């Protein structure tokens, strides 16, 4: 059960591909993300957000924080300061080579949760999680 406190969540996404030769940027991993709210059982369901496409160059990283999650959700019935619980879903797209070879493009994903009392929790996503 969630206890009263000020909470903050961010999700760190990293492209673990090795950087290419110096002076080049390499191919980015293209992925999509969406936010899905969890509501109490029996409450009216809120539709997931639309998918938003994004990309990361090799060895680059980005943070998806509460502000981004709220922007993904857009206008909902929730107040701007309401506590929200749910998921950020990330789909990494495979690359198809000229000969039809399919290459998976994994991402490193870590959730970082903190509260106003100083608690910190890190949770790495496993490949099977997404």
C-alpha positions, 0 to 999 in steps of 0.5 A: 500500500502506498503511504503518504509522501511526495514521490518521483519516478523516472525511467532511464533508457539506454542504447547499449550498442557499441559506439561506431568508429570515431567521427560517425554517429552509428544507427539509432535504435528506434522504439515506441513508448506509451503510458498506461494508468492503473486504476482501482478495481471496479473504477472506470478504465482510462485508455492507454496513451498513444504510442510515441516514436523515439530513438537513441544513438549508440551509447546514448540515454534518456530519462522519462520522468513524471512530466513526460509520463503526464504529457504522454497521458495528455488530458485525463480525468486526473488532476495535474497533481494527482498521484498516478500509478501505472506503466510506461511500456517500451517497444524496441523495434527490430532492424531488417537488413537488406538480405531479410536478416532480423536484428533485435535492438535491446535497450537497457531500462531502469526505473528509479523511484524516490520519495520525500523521506529519502527512500530510493529504489532501482529496478532493472527491466529484464528482456522478457519484461518487454 
